[in-house]
């Protein structure tokens, strides 16, 4: 379940960081979100999906999911 952030779309709202702080972080130099853990453990999959859905610009994708 690779997780990706499209840095061309990301606006740095960081709502994903609030939802899944062990998966995403805000790079303060670029004001963009980056993935800390591109393959979250099974216990964090739902949290990661919620974080992806929380992104107002749809910058987060999870491979294998619509």
NORBELKA-V811477 format. One record per residue. N is the residue number from 1. RES is the residue in three letters. PHI is phi in whole degrees, 0 to 359 (NA if undefined). Layout:
<<N,RES,PHI> <N,RES,PHI>>
//
This chain:
<<1,UNK,NA> <2,UNK,296> <3,UNK,252> <4,UNK,228> <5,UNK,239> <6,UNK,278> <7,UNK,290> <8,UNK,283> <9,UNK,261> <10,UNK,305> <11,UNK,250> <12,UNK,77> <13,UNK,297> <14,UNK,66> <15,UNK,295> <16,UNK,295> <17,UNK,295> <18,UNK,294> <19,UNK,283> <20,UNK,217> <21,UNK,293> <22,UNK,272> <23,UNK,249> <24,UNK,236> <25,UNK,215> <26,UNK,264> <27,UNK,276> <28,UNK,290> <29,UNK,285> <30,UNK,253> <31,UNK,57> <32,UNK,238> <33,UNK,272> <34,UNK,233> <35,UNK,270> <36,UNK,279> <37,UNK,226> <38,UNK,291> <39,UNK,228> <40,UNK,299> <41,UNK,293> <42,UNK,309> <43,UNK,289> <44,UNK,247> <45,UNK,296> <46,UNK,298> <47,UNK,298> <48,UNK,292> <49,UNK,298> <50,UNK,298> <51,UNK,296> <52,UNK,297> <53,UNK,290> <54,UNK,284> <55,UNK,292> <56,UNK,291> <57,UNK,250> <58,UNK,68> <59,UNK,280> <60,UNK,256> <61,UNK,236> <62,UNK,239> <63,UNK,303> <64,UNK,88> <65,UNK,236> <66,UNK,293>>
//
